[in-house]
């Protein structure tokens, strides 16, 4: 496999069933130049066995197991960031799903705007299956994003931005 353009970083802990759906949505992307780095946070279910077996047949999916005493999603995201090879970083939670054209559309926008360190993209909420709710996560409005954040109106969720690697280095690591 050539170097990926997009690195999808997914921390997980005991979420095998949800992670399976997340990885299926990554594998269904119309944009082929991706890698998925699953960073396991000391799961005690069969998450590690599942990802290890999946990665044998799908080399773009890689398992990394967190080592040491310090855990949590932010620690796992930092491990994934250090091991990522893509020009762009996308952080997913292990219960997120991507629309099939998600990576394609985001990469096109970022390539057309080389001045951006990251782009924040719209996301649709769902209850059981994508499309079952008519709600968007981050509806744009006239209020400054910092003010929205301080009012607990989150302007975007973890998987909303696609980060240019250099742009993320300016604000990272996860804390």
C-alpha positions in Angstrom: 0.0 0.0 0.0 1.2 3.5 -0.8 1.4 6.0 2.0 -2.2 6.9 3.0 -3.5 10.4 2.5 -5.9 10.2 5.5 -5.2 8.6 8.8 -8.3 7.7 10.7 -7.5 7.4 14.4 -10.0 5.4 16.6 -9.5 4.9 20.4 -11.5 2.1 21.8 -12.2 0.3 25.1 -14.6 -2.7 25.3 -16.7 -1.6 22.3 -16.2 -4.4 19.8 -19.7 -4.4 18.4 -19.8 -0.7 17.8 -16.2 -0.6 16.6 -17.1 -3.3 14.0 -19.7 -0.9 12.5 -17.3 2.0 12.6 -14.6 0.1 10.8 -17.2 -1.1 8.2 -18.1 2.5 7.5 -14.4 3.3 7.0 -13.9 0.4 4.7 -16.9 1.5 2.6 -15.3 4.9 1.7 -15.2 5.9 -1.9 -11.9 7.5 -1.2 -9.3 4.7 -1.2 -6.2 6.4 0.3 -6.8 5.9 4.0 -5.4 4.0 6.9 -7.3 3.2 10.2 -5.4 3.1 13.4 -7.3 1.5 16.2 -5.7 2.2 19.5 -7.1 -0.2 22.2 -7.3 1.1 25.7 -6.8 -2.2 27.6 -10.1 -3.8 26.5 -11.1 -6.9 28.4 -13.7 -8.1 25.8 -12.7 -9.5 22.4 -11.9 -6.1 20.8 -8.2 -6.9 20.4 -8.8 -10.3 18.9 -11.4 -8.9 16.5 -9.2 -6.0 15.2 -6.1 -8.3 15.0 -8.0 -10.8 12.8 -9.5 -8.0 10.7 -6.1 -6.4 10.1 -4.8 -9.7 8.7 -7.2 -9.4 5.8 -7.2 -5.6 5.6 -3.7 -4.2 6.0 -4.9 -0.6 6.0 -6.5 -1.3 9.4 -3.8 -1.5 12.2 -4.1 -2.3 15.8 -2.1 -0.6 18.4 -2.4 -1.5 22.1 -1.9 1.2 24.7 0.9 0.4 27.1 1.5 1.8 30.6 -0.7 2.9 33.3 -2.1 6.1 31.8 -5.2 5.5 29.7 -8.2 7.2 28.2 -9.3 8.3 24.8 -6.9 11.3 24.7 -3.9 9.1 25.4 -4.9 6.7 22.7 -5.5 9.5 20.2 -2.0 10.8 20.9 -0.6 7.3 20.3 -2.5 7.1 17.0 -1.3 10.6 16.0 2.3 9.6 16.5 1.9 6.5 14.4 -0.2 8.1 11.6 1.3 8.4 8.2 -1.4 10.4 6.4 -1.3 14.1 5.4 -4.7 14.5 7.1 -5.9 13.3 10.5 -9.5 12.3 11.2 -10.4 11.4 14.8 -13.3 9.1 15.3 -14.9 7.7 18.4 -15.5 3.9 18.3 -19.3 4.5 17.8 -19.0 7.0 14.9 -20.0 6.2 11.4 -18.9 7.8 8.2 -21.0 8.3 5.1 -19.4 6.5 2.1 -18.3 9.8 0.5 -17.1 11.5 3.7 -13.3 11.2 3.1 -13.6 12.0 -0.6 -15.5 15.2 0.1 -13.3 16.4 3.0 -10.1 15.8 1.1 -11.4 17.7 -1.9 -12.2 20.7 0.3 -8.9 20.6 2.1 -7.0 20.3 -1.2 -8.9 23.3 -2.6 -8.0 25.3 0.5 -4.3 24.8 1.3 -4.5 27.8 3.6 -6.6 25.9 6.2 -5.0 24.0 9.0 -8.3 22.1 9.4 -11.8 22.2 8.1 -14.9 21.5 10.2 -17.6 19.5 8.4 -21.3 19.0 9.0 -22.4 15.9 10.8 -25.8 14.2 10.9 -27.0 12.7 14.2 -28.8 9.3 14.3 -30.3 7.1 16.8 -30.1 3.5 15.4 -29.2 3.9 11.7 -27.8 6.8 9.7 -30.6 8.9 8.4 -33.2 8.0 11.0 -33.0 11.5 12.5 -33.3 14.9 10.7 -30.8 16.7 12.9 -27.4 18.1 12.2 -24.8 18.2 14.9 -23.1 21.5 14.1 -25.4 24.0 12.5 -23.5 27.1 11.6 -24.9 30.4 13.0 -23.8 34.0 13.6 -22.4 33.3 17.1 -18.7 33.1 17.5 -17.6 29.5 18.0 -15.8 30.3 21.3 -18.9 31.9 22.7 -20.9 28.9 21.6 -18.5 26.6 23.4 -18.7 28.7 26.6 -22.5 28.5 26.4 -22.2 24.7 26.1 -23.4 24.8 22.5 -20.6 22.6 21.0 -19.8 24.0 17.5 -18.4 20.6 16.5 -17.8 17.1 17.7 -14.5 15.1 17.7 -15.0 13.7 14.2 -16.2 17.0 12.7 -12.7 18.4 11.7 -10.3 17.0 9.2 -6.9 18.2 10.3 -3.9 18.9 8.1 -1.1 17.1 10.0 0.9 20.3 10.3 -2.2 22.2 11.6 -2.8 19.6 14.3 0.8 19.9 15.4 0.2 23.5 16.2 -2.6 22.8 18.7 -2.0 19.1 19.8 -1.5 16.8 21.6 -4.8 15.8 23.1 -5.0 16.7 26.7 
